[in-house]
């Protein structure tokens, strides 16, 4: 169990140090996630949080692209898909015409 406040430093690649300080409220959040989320260590909770931030910061697709993807998935569900080999040959013919 984590208690009180946690202070520390983390070394980074160029020799610089980052300081961190977790107050009780944040420690409680970490403990809750360790208990409910099945994370064995506080480090695992922090890593999961950072990975989640990475996922959210990925490029967001515009509405037109999302609609096109959804339509393509619907076509596949209706059995309207085409074999990749066929599509590849069609694209090659269009792109590499002489």
Secondary structure as GFF3:
##gff-version 3
##sequence-region A 1 98
A	DSSP	beta_strand	6	11	.	.	.	ID=ss1
A	DSSP	beta_strand	17	22	.	.	.	ID=ss2
A	DSSP	alpha_helix	24	37	.	.	.	ID=ss3
A	DSSP	alpha_helix	42	56	.	.	.	ID=ss4
A	DSSP	alpha_helix	63	77	.	.	.	ID=ss5
A	DSSP	alpha_helix	84	95	.	.	.	ID=ss6
###
